[in-house]
């Protein structure tokens, strides 16, 4: 399954001509491209799907979604942090 996962943008920078971000998924950090939400800034929450931020959302909505993913047992799977 491949879901969009909410995360908090902690840093925004340019890489190879693209607007990129360091995104925090509850302690798991990943890099994401911000080309589809170029207005995004550090401190905001966004939905990440296959390495791309596809939409912005509120902190409340992000926290609720993360909790649901954890309850479903898919959070670690989606972020690739499952134990071998």
Helices and strands as residue ranges (DSSP letters): E 5-15, E 18-24, E 29-33, G 35-37, E 45-49, E 52-57, H 59-72, H 75-79
